[in-house]
Amino acid sequence: MDERFSLSVMVSMVSLSETKPQSLSISFSLQEGKADMCADMNKTFLCNDTAMTVVVAGEAHPWMETNFPERNVSLGLSTTPLDFPINPWDIMLCMSGTVIACENAIVVAIIFYTPNLRTPMFVLVGSLATADLLAGMGLILNFVFQYVLSSETISLITVGFLVASFTASISSLLAITVDRYFSLYNALTYFSEKTLHYVHLMLVSTWGVSLCLGLLPVLGWNCLDDPSLCSIVRPLTRSNVTLLAVSFFIIFILMLTLYFKICKIVCRHAHQIALQQHFFTTSHYVATKKGVATLAIILGTFGSSWLPFAIYCLVGEREYPSVYTYATLLPATYNSMINPIIYAYRNAEIQRSLYVLFCGCFQSNVATHSRSPSEV
């Protein structure tokens, strides 16, 4: 009975002329009853009735040849990497999305079910939480669709959904900054109907622009047909990513300008109060310092989260390793994780609603005074 069987062995050999180990794949084909193979500890392979050939870098190097050319035995260089079945970066993005979705879902629920939180300030905070909630869900769906239901159409829809969500999040931050500026600049007329109108206008503009930018890849502005046009974020084109990065820098500059003006107004108000009381008390100094520190935290968090990814979108090429894209995108998602802490959970009204929701420490009909955005 002429039965053949093959044995695949992975060994690591060190060349005398090189110190770098090479991973070699050895395939032995033996004929049962006629061929035996053995190897001693001195790196010498002694085989009976077997021919053995080493193939390294495309060249054949016979170790030992016998008079049996019909035997099919070869040793080839294995260059296939042992890939991890799931990219760890994708796991971290999915975990980040889960935390983001949970945090912001609580904020959206509190604002929606609490009648006292219907002022323009909280409407904008709710818009920010909704955008971040959608961004977190988009990260989760991207992970699921990438490893379960992978297709080009789903990839386009998921990327467009993420672009629209993160654009709405950043635009909502700008809207909150504008609202804070007007609450200080026009403090006497802030709680008028006019304020509610311009807040609604900002919301429509924010979500309208975000939806348009998210639809661009789905409507054809992608690189699926021409991979040479791809950017660091496939399937977005290089021009699409550049547009998004430039838009971010414009928003960031506007926020810097507005917060600088807010800081000047806060300092001027503190100085006027001190003059009216004929001295500058410690409490005024502490309040001013706290306000400036809060502005620094807001801008520092926003800039440190998004600036690396925005810069890499402009200078990165599609040939660069994907680890650079992941390493700059992951911190950007952290901004959506920190937003509810800065803009929602620090607010006294939302804290009281949290106590009602989880502890029942207060009655839901307790009257509260809604503070101005400058106090948030």
Summary of the structure (lengths in Angstrom):
residues: 376
radius of gyration: 31.5
end to end distance: 86.0
largest distance: 110.9
contacts: 1076
relative contact order: 0.10
helix: 61%
strand: 12%
